[in-house]
Amino acid sequence: MTPIGAIRRGASLIVRPSPWVWGAIGVAAQISFSAGWVISETWQGPNYNPLNDTISDMQAANAPRVWFPIICFALGSVGTFGFAVFGLRPALSRAG
């Protein structure tokens, strides 16, 4: 018996998550990106102004805790890519 969403190729079984799982990953990726931006903004101090400074200023060499926004933005981009390629593309291809 083959699980739902699984493909049998020869002796191996390939299990693919459903588009709903990738949809949840896409939402979590956007939350990670936004949380990284908002939380990092609070650490920048009085010299950082979100209206005047770019988001790239949070990754400057002299910025505090520079690793945090980099990790959040990387997780956000990888999750969004996974959602687009593995969740959205198969769903749209079925629609025609």
C-alpha positions as CSV (number, residue, x, y, z in Angstrom):
1,M,0.0,0.0,0.0
2,T,1.4,3.4,-1.0
3,P,0.8,6.5,1.2
4,I,-1.1,9.5,-0.3
5,G,1.3,11.7,-2.2
6,A,3.9,9.0,-2.5
7,I,5.5,7.7,-5.7
8,R,6.9,4.3,-6.1
9,R,10.0,4.1,-8.3
10,G,11.4,0.6,-8.5
11,A,12.1,-0.6,-5.0
12,S,12.3,2.9,-3.5
13,L,9.4,5.0,-2.2
14,I,9.5,8.7,-2.6
15,V,7.2,10.6,-0.3
16,R,6.2,14.2,-1.4
17,P,4.5,16.6,1.0
18,S,1.2,17.9,-0.2
19,P,0.8,21.5,-1.5
20,W,-0.9,22.3,1.8
21,V,2.3,21.5,3.7
22,W,4.3,23.8,1.3
23,G,1.6,26.5,1.8
24,A,2.2,26.3,5.6
25,I,5.9,26.5,5.0
26,G,5.4,29.6,2.8
27,V,3.4,31.3,5.5
28,A,5.9,30.4,8.2
29,A,8.7,31.8,5.9
30,Q,6.9,35.2,5.6
31,I,6.4,35.3,9.4
32,S,10.1,34.5,9.9
33,F,11.2,37.3,7.5
34,S,8.9,39.9,9.1
35,A,9.8,38.9,12.6
36,G,13.5,39.1,11.8
37,W,13.0,42.6,10.4
38,V,10.9,43.9,13.4
39,I,13.0,42.3,16.1
40,S,16.2,43.4,14.6
41,E,14.9,47.0,14.2
42,T,14.5,47.2,18.0
43,W,18.2,46.4,18.5
44,Q,19.5,49.0,16.2
45,G,19.4,51.9,18.7
46,P,18.4,55.5,18.2
47,N,20.5,56.1,15.0
48,Y,18.4,53.6,12.9
49,N,15.3,55.0,11.4
50,P,13.1,52.7,9.3
51,L,11.8,55.6,7.3
52,N,15.3,56.8,6.3
53,D,17.5,53.7,6.5
54,T,17.3,50.6,4.3
55,I,16.8,47.1,5.5
56,S,20.4,46.4,4.4
57,D,21.7,48.7,7.2
58,M,20.6,46.0,9.7
59,Q,23.3,43.7,8.2
60,A,26.1,46.2,8.4
61,A,29.4,45.1,9.9
62,N,28.9,47.3,12.9
63,A,25.2,46.5,13.5
64,P,24.3,44.7,16.7
65,R,23.5,40.9,16.4
66,V,23.9,40.9,12.7
67,W,23.5,37.2,12.5
68,F,19.8,37.2,13.6
69,P,18.3,39.1,10.6
70,I,20.6,37.2,8.2
71,I,19.3,33.9,9.5
72,C,15.6,35.0,9.5
73,F,15.9,36.4,5.9
74,A,17.6,33.3,4.7
75,L,14.9,31.1,6.2
76,G,12.2,33.3,4.7
77,S,13.7,33.1,1.3
78,V,14.3,29.4,1.3
79,G,10.7,28.8,2.6
80,T,9.2,31.1,-0.1
81,F,11.2,29.4,-2.8
82,G,10.0,26.0,-1.6
83,F,6.4,27.1,-1.5
84,A,6.6,28.6,-5.0
85,V,8.4,25.6,-6.6
86,F,6.9,22.6,-4.7
87,G,3.5,24.0,-3.6
88,L,2.3,26.7,-6.0
89,R,3.6,25.3,-9.3
90,P,1.9,21.9,-9.0
91,A,-1.3,23.5,-7.8
92,L,-1.4,25.9,-10.8
93,S,-0.4,23.2,-13.3
94,R,-3.5,21.2,-12.3
95,A,-5.6,24.3,-12.9
96,G,-4.5,24.6,-16.4
